[in-house]
Amino acid sequence: MEIRIGIQNVAREIQLETDASADEVATKVAEAASGATLDIADVKGRRVIVPAGSLGYVEIGEETKRRVGFGA
């Protein structure tokens, strides 16, 4: 699943792929809204930690895998 995180006062966004479901990511974002940090691991094992006060937005992509090939 693709996630985009917008940071306040920063022109670029953080973009990462994770194995977590949309519900798991939404739960982590809700927990971070209470003043903690947003901590998400990507598919390569790297962790992204963002202070909740700096979050501008979190865009959660679709859960389905992209299809490859020419089949219908």
TORMAR-530276 format. One record per residue (C-alpha): residue number from 1; z, y, x. Coordinates in steps of 0.05 Angstrom, whole numbers. Each point is the difference from the previous one (the first is absolute). Layout:
REM TORMAR-530276
+-----+--------+--------+--------+
:   k :     c3 :     c2 :     c1 :
+-----+--------+--------+--------+
: NUM :      Z :      Y :      X :
...
+-----+--------+--------+--------+
END
This chain:
REM TORMAR-530276
+-----+--------+--------+--------+
:   k :     c3 :     c2 :     c1 :
+-----+--------+--------+--------+
:   1 :      0 :      0 :      0 :
:   2 :    -18 :     69 :     26 :
:   3 :     53 :     55 :     -1 :
:   4 :     -9 :     74 :     15 :
:   5 :     60 :     43 :     14 :
:   6 :     -5 :     76 :     -2 :
:   7 :     50 :     39 :     42 :
:   8 :     21 :     71 :    -17 :
:   9 :    -28 :     53 :     46 :
:  10 :    -45 :    -50 :     36 :
:  11 :    -75 :      1 :    -10 :
:  12 :    -12 :    -74 :     14 :
:  13 :     26 :    -58 :    -42 :
:  14 :     27 :    -67 :     23 :
:  15 :    -44 :    -58 :    -22 :
:  16 :     21 :    -73 :      9 :
:  17 :    -13 :    -70 :    -27 :
:  18 :     60 :    -42 :    -22 :
:  19 :     11 :    -69 :    -29 :
:  20 :     53 :     26 :    -49 :
:  21 :    -15 :      4 :    -74 :
:  22 :     -8 :     65 :    -38 :
:  23 :     68 :    -11 :    -33 :
:  24 :     35 :    -10 :     67 :
:  25 :    -31 :     64 :     28 :
:  26 :     18 :     39 :    -63 :
:  27 :     72 :    -25 :      6 :
:  28 :      4 :     23 :     73 :
:  29 :    -27 :     68 :    -19 :
:  30 :     51 :      7 :    -57 :
:  31 :     56 :    -19 :     48 :
:  32 :    -24 :     51 :     50 :
:  33 :      1 :     54 :    -54 :
:  34 :     76 :     -5 :     -1 :
:  35 :      3 :     30 :     70 :
:  36 :    -12 :    -60 :     45 :
:  37 :    -62 :    -15 :     41 :
:  38 :    -64 :    -34 :    -21 :
:  39 :     -8 :    -61 :     45 :
:  40 :    -65 :    -41 :     -8 :
:  41 :    -28 :    -54 :     46 :
:  42 :    -76 :     -8 :      6 :
:  43 :    -40 :    -64 :      7 :
:  44 :      4 :      2 :     76 :
:  45 :     76 :      4 :      0 :
:  46 :      6 :     74 :     17 :
:  47 :     51 :     40 :    -40 :
:  48 :    -10 :     69 :    -29 :
:  49 :     64 :     39 :    -13 :
:  50 :     -4 :     67 :    -36 :
:  51 :     60 :     44 :    -20 :
:  52 :      2 :      8 :    -76 :
:  53 :      5 :     75 :      6 :
:  54 :    -69 :      2 :     34 :
:  55 :    -37 :    -41 :    -52 :
:  56 :    -55 :     37 :    -36 :
:  57 :    -31 :    -59 :    -37 :
:  58 :    -10 :    -76 :      5 :
:  59 :    -66 :    -28 :    -25 :
:  60 :      1 :    -75 :    -13 :
:  61 :    -68 :    -34 :      1 :
:  62 :    -25 :    -60 :    -38 :
:  63 :     30 :    -69 :     12 :
:  64 :    -64 :    -40 :     -5 :
:  65 :    -36 :    -19 :     64 :
:  66 :    -69 :     30 :     12 :
:  67 :    -56 :    -49 :    -11 :
:  68 :    -46 :    -16 :     57 :
:  69 :    -71 :    -24 :     -6 :
:  70 :    -57 :      4 :    -49 :
:  71 :     25 :    -48 :    -54 :
:  72 :     16 :     23 :    -70 :
+-----+--------+--------+--------+
END
